[in-house]
Amino acid sequence: MEERTTIQISESLRRRIKVLASLRDIPYEDLLDSLIDVFETLIPFKTEKDFANFFEENLEKFGFKRIIEKRFGSSPTYIVEDIEGKRKNVGFELFAKDFERHKHDLSKVDCIVSLFSTVDSIGGVPVISLLKPESAKKVIGEFGNAKHTTVSIPSTLYKKIGELIKDTGFNSVSEYVTFMLREVLSRKDEEKGHEPLTEEDVEHIKRKLKALGYL
């Protein structure tokens, strides 16, 4: 049997991983293995150096005209001229949030260039990114053509759920409600078909919520 170890992660990240693992009903380790498979398959550049080569050959895609100076290994990584002829100090990362993780000085750069980013700016500094979550979701949506409908709930309940899912792995109220309904229906299908909820069912749901950190 392969030797096992432990890693230290933040509580907020643990919750996000727990939600994703719960949605698939698999252990954390299997989830992380799947995430790495997806990363290695979909991310075209494995290192910052690989991405840098692409950046230097495709400056116009990022709104730049030419490289004035290159300082790979320090910040700013590049000094460039943009399409308007203005000089810009460019921070450079494969993932935009790594700029903060690497503790670079935001005051030294005019923008951050990255392959992927979930945000448009970091500490007030604009982020120029080739890939963003919305573009990936659009592509997947076009292939999947998933069917959705609308369910009305009281606005007070909507707001309460919105507060409940802050700093968790749920990205929206709809995602949370869908998850909980699937949990309920899954339990009913496994045990008793489509009979009304019993006290035991309610307690099971409460235990699920408590395990995920919501109660």
The 8 nearest C-alpha neighbors of each residue, nearest first, counted from 0:
[[1, 2, 3, 4, 28, 29, 5, 26],
 [0, 2, 3, 4, 28, 5, 29, 32],
 [1, 3, 0, 4, 5, 28, 6, 29],
 [4, 2, 1, 5, 0, 28, 6, 27],
 [3, 5, 2, 6, 1, 7, 28, 0],
 [6, 4, 7, 3, 8, 2, 28, 27],
 [5, 7, 8, 4, 9, 3, 13, 28],
 [6, 8, 5, 9, 10, 13, 12, 4],
 [9, 7, 6, 12, 13, 10, 11, 5],
 [10, 8, 12, 11, 13, 7, 14, 15],
 [9, 11, 13, 12, 14, 8, 15, 167],
 [12, 10, 14, 13, 9, 166, 167, 15],
 [13, 11, 15, 9, 14, 10, 16, 8],
 [14, 12, 10, 16, 11, 15, 17, 9],
 [13, 15, 17, 11, 12, 16, 167, 168],
 [168, 16, 14, 12, 18, 17, 13, 167],
 [15, 17, 13, 19, 14, 18, 20, 12],
 [16, 18, 14, 20, 15, 19, 21, 13],
 [17, 19, 21, 15, 16, 20, 168, 14],
 [20, 18, 22, 16, 21, 17, 15, 23],
 [19, 21, 17, 25, 23, 22, 18, 24],
 [22, 20, 24, 18, 23, 19, 17, 25],
 [21, 23, 19, 20, 24, 18, 178, 25],
 [22, 24, 20, 21, 25, 19, 30, 18],
 [25, 23, 21, 22, 20, 26, 19, 30],
 [24, 26, 20, 23, 29, 21, 27, 30],
 [27, 25, 28, 29, 20, 30, 24, 21],
 [28, 26, 30, 29, 20, 31, 25, 16],
 [27, 29, 31, 30, 26, 32, 25, 33],
 [30, 28, 32, 26, 31, 27, 33, 25],
 [29, 31, 27, 33, 32, 28, 20, 34],
 [32, 30, 34, 28, 33, 29, 35, 27],
 [31, 33, 29, 35, 30, 34, 28, 36],
 [34, 32, 36, 30, 31, 35, 29, 37],
 [35, 33, 31, 37, 36, 32, 38, 30],
 [34, 36, 38, 32, 37, 33, 39, 31],
 [37, 35, 33, 39, 34, 38, 40, 32],
 [38, 36, 40, 34, 35, 39, 41, 33],
 [39, 37, 35, 40, 41, 36, 42, 34],
 [38, 40, 36, 37, 41, 42, 35, 45],
 [41, 39, 37, 38, 42, 36, 43, 35],
 [40, 42, 38, 39, 37, 43, 36, 44],
 [41, 43, 38, 44, 39, 40, 45, 37],
 [44, 42, 41, 45, 40, 39, 50, 49],
 [45, 43, 49, 50, 42, 46, 47, 93],
 [44, 46, 43, 49, 42, 47, 39, 50],
 [47, 45, 48, 49, 44, 50, 93, 51],
 [46, 48, 50, 93, 49, 51, 92, 45],
 [47, 49, 51, 46, 50, 52, 44, 45],
 [50, 48, 46, 52, 51, 47, 44, 53],
 [49, 51, 53, 47, 48, 52, 44, 54],
 [52, 50, 48, 54, 53, 49, 47, 55],
 [53, 51, 55, 49, 50, 54, 56, 48],
 [52, 54, 50, 56, 51, 55, 57, 49],
 [55, 53, 51, 57, 56, 52, 58, 50],
 [54, 56, 52, 53, 57, 58, 51, 66],
 [55, 57, 53, 54, 58, 52, 51, 59],
 [58, 56, 54, 59, 55, 60, 53, 61],
 [57, 59, 63, 60, 61, 54, 55, 56],
 [60, 58, 62, 63, 61, 57, 64, 82],
 [61, 59, 58, 62, 57, 63, 54, 129],
 [60, 62, 59, 58, 63, 127, 57, 112],
 [63, 61, 59, 60, 81, 82, 58, 64],
 [64, 62, 81, 58, 59, 82, 61, 80],
 [63, 65, 81, 82, 80, 59, 58, 62],
 [64, 66, 80, 79, 63, 67, 58, 81],
 [65, 67, 79, 68, 78, 80, 77, 69],
 [68, 66, 79, 78, 65, 80, 69, 77],
 [67, 69, 78, 66, 77, 70, 79, 76],
 [68, 70, 77, 71, 76, 78, 67, 66],
 [71, 69, 76, 73, 77, 72, 68, 75],
 [70, 72, 76, 73, 69, 77, 74, 75],
 [71, 73, 70, 76, 74, 75, 69, 91],
 [74, 72, 76, 71, 70, 75, 103, 90],
 [75, 73, 76, 90, 103, 72, 70, 107],
 [74, 76, 90, 89, 77, 88, 108, 73],
 [75, 77, 70, 74, 71, 90, 73, 91],
 [78, 76, 69, 89, 75, 68, 70, 88],
 [77, 79, 88, 68, 67, 87, 89, 66],
 [80, 78, 66, 67, 87, 86, 65, 77],
 [79, 81, 86, 85, 65, 84, 64, 63],
 [80, 82, 63, 64, 84, 85, 83, 62],
 [81, 83, 64, 63, 84, 62, 80, 85],
 [84, 82, 81, 85, 80, 64, 63, 62],
 [83, 85, 81, 82, 80, 86, 64, 63],
 [86, 84, 80, 81, 83, 87, 82, 79],
 [85, 87, 80, 79, 81, 84, 78, 88],
 [88, 86, 79, 78, 109, 80, 89, 85],
 [87, 89, 78, 108, 109, 75, 77, 79],
 [88, 90, 77, 110, 75, 108, 111, 76],
 [91, 89, 111, 75, 76, 108, 74, 112],
 [90, 92, 112, 111, 76, 113, 89, 93],
 [93, 91, 113, 94, 95, 47, 97, 98],
 [92, 94, 113, 114, 47, 95, 115, 50],
 [95, 93, 115, 92, 113, 97, 96, 114],
 [94, 96, 113, 116, 97, 92, 98, 115],
 [95, 97, 98, 94, 99, 100, 116, 121],
 [98, 96, 100, 99, 95, 94, 101, 92],
 [99, 97, 96, 101, 100, 103, 95, 92],
 [100, 98, 102, 97, 101, 96, 103, 121],
 [99, 101, 97, 102, 98, 96, 103, 95],
 [100, 102, 99, 98, 103, 97, 96, 104],
 [103, 101, 99, 100, 98, 104, 97, 105],
 [102, 104, 101, 98, 99, 105, 74, 100],
 [103, 105, 106, 107, 102, 74, 108, 99],
 [106, 104, 107, 108, 103, 124, 122, 109],
 [105, 107, 104, 108, 109, 124, 103, 122],
 [108, 106, 105, 104, 75, 109, 88, 74],
 [109, 107, 88, 89, 110, 106, 105, 90],
 [110, 108, 88, 87, 89, 124, 107, 111],
 [111, 109, 125, 89, 124, 108, 126, 90],
 [110, 112, 90, 126, 89, 91, 127, 125],
 [111, 113, 127, 91, 128, 126, 90, 92],
 [114, 112, 128, 92, 93, 95, 94, 115],
 [113, 115, 129, 93, 128, 130, 94, 116],
 [116, 114, 130, 94, 113, 128, 131, 129],
 [117, 115, 95, 118, 131, 128, 94, 130],
 [116, 118, 131, 132, 115, 119, 95, 96],
 [119, 117, 116, 120, 121, 126, 95, 131],
 [120, 118, 126, 125, 117, 121, 116, 127],
 [119, 121, 125, 126, 124, 118, 123, 122],
 [122, 120, 124, 123, 125, 126, 119, 118],
 [121, 123, 124, 120, 105, 125, 99, 106],
 [122, 124, 121, 120, 125, 105, 119, 126],
 [123, 125, 121, 120, 110, 122, 109, 126],
 [126, 124, 120, 110, 119, 111, 123, 127],
 [125, 127, 111, 120, 119, 110, 112, 128],
 [128, 126, 112, 111, 113, 125, 61, 129],
 [129, 127, 113, 114, 115, 130, 112, 116],
 [128, 130, 114, 115, 113, 131, 127, 61],
 [131, 129, 115, 128, 114, 116, 134, 132],
 [130, 132, 116, 133, 134, 115, 117, 135],
 [133, 131, 135, 134, 136, 117, 130, 116],
 [134, 132, 136, 135, 131, 137, 130, 138],
 [133, 135, 137, 136, 132, 131, 138, 130],
 [136, 134, 132, 138, 137, 133, 139, 131],
 [135, 137, 133, 139, 134, 138, 140, 132],
 [138, 136, 140, 134, 135, 139, 133, 141],
 [137, 139, 141, 135, 140, 136, 134, 142],
 [140, 138, 136, 142, 141, 137, 143, 135],
 [139, 141, 137, 143, 138, 142, 144, 136],
 [142, 140, 138, 144, 139, 143, 137, 145],
 [143, 141, 139, 140, 144, 138, 145, 137],
 [142, 144, 140, 145, 141, 139, 138, 146],
 [145, 143, 140, 141, 142, 146, 139, 147],
 [144, 146, 143, 147, 140, 141, 142, 139],
 [145, 147, 144, 148, 143, 140, 149, 141],
 [148, 146, 145, 149, 144, 150, 173, 177],
 [147, 149, 150, 146, 151, 145, 173, 177],
 [150, 148, 151, 147, 173, 152, 146, 177],
 [149, 151, 152, 148, 173, 147, 176, 153],
 [152, 150, 149, 153, 154, 157, 148, 156],
 [151, 153, 154, 150, 157, 156, 155, 149],
 [154, 152, 156, 155, 157, 151, 158, 159],
 [153, 155, 157, 156, 158, 152, 159, 151],
 [154, 156, 158, 153, 157, 159, 152, 160],
 [157, 155, 159, 153, 154, 158, 160, 152],
 [158, 156, 154, 160, 155, 159, 161, 153],
 [157, 159, 161, 155, 156, 160, 154, 162],
 [158, 160, 156, 162, 161, 157, 155, 163],
 [161, 159, 163, 157, 162, 158, 156, 164],
 [162, 160, 158, 159, 163, 164, 172, 157],
 [161, 163, 159, 160, 165, 164, 158, 157],
 [162, 164, 160, 161, 165, 159, 213, 167],
 [165, 163, 167, 161, 162, 169, 160, 166],
 [164, 166, 167, 162, 163, 161, 169, 168],
 [167, 165, 11, 164, 168, 169, 14, 15],
 [168, 166, 164, 169, 165, 15, 14, 11],
 [15, 167, 169, 18, 14, 170, 166, 16],
 [170, 168, 167, 171, 175, 164, 174, 15],
 [169, 171, 168, 174, 172, 164, 167, 175],
 [172, 170, 174, 173, 169, 175, 161, 164],
 [171, 173, 175, 174, 161, 176, 160, 157],
 [174, 172, 176, 171, 175, 177, 178, 170],
 [175, 173, 177, 171, 172, 176, 178, 169],
 [174, 176, 178, 172, 177, 173, 169, 179],
 [177, 175, 179, 173, 178, 174, 180, 172],
 [178, 176, 174, 180, 175, 179, 173, 181],
 [179, 177, 175, 181, 176, 180, 174, 182],
 [178, 180, 182, 176, 181, 177, 175, 183],
 [181, 179, 183, 177, 182, 178, 184, 176],
 [180, 182, 184, 178, 179, 183, 185, 177],
 [181, 183, 179, 185, 180, 184, 178, 186],
 [184, 182, 180, 186, 181, 185, 187, 179],
 [185, 183, 187, 181, 186, 182, 188, 180],
 [184, 186, 188, 182, 187, 183, 181, 189],
 [185, 187, 189, 183, 184, 188, 190, 182],
 [186, 188, 184, 192, 191, 190, 189, 185],
 [189, 187, 192, 185, 186, 190, 184, 191],
 [188, 190, 186, 187, 185, 191, 192, 184],
 [189, 191, 187, 188, 186, 192, 185, 193],
 [192, 190, 187, 188, 194, 193, 189, 186],
 [191, 193, 188, 187, 194, 190, 189, 186],
 [194, 192, 187, 191, 195, 188, 184, 196],
 [193, 195, 192, 191, 196, 187, 197, 188],
 [196, 194, 197, 193, 187, 191, 200, 192],
 [197, 195, 200, 194, 198, 201, 199, 187],
 [196, 198, 200, 199, 195, 201, 194, 202],
 [197, 199, 201, 200, 202, 196, 203, 195],
 [198, 200, 202, 197, 201, 203, 196, 204],
 [201, 199, 203, 197, 198, 202, 196, 204],
 [200, 202, 198, 204, 203, 199, 205, 197],
 [201, 203, 205, 199, 204, 200, 206, 198],
 [204, 202, 200, 206, 205, 201, 199, 207],
 [205, 203, 207, 201, 206, 202, 208, 200],
 [204, 206, 202, 208, 207, 203, 209, 201],
 [207, 205, 209, 203, 204, 208, 210, 202],
 [208, 206, 204, 210, 205, 209, 203, 211],
 [207, 209, 205, 211, 213, 206, 210, 214],
 [208, 210, 214, 212, 206, 211, 213, 207],
 [211, 209, 207, 212, 208, 206, 213, 214],
 [210, 212, 208, 209, 213, 207, 14, 17],
 [211, 213, 209, 210, 214, 208, 14, 167],
 [212, 214, 208, 209, 211, 163, 210, 164],
 [213, 209, 212, 208, 205, 211, 210, 206]]
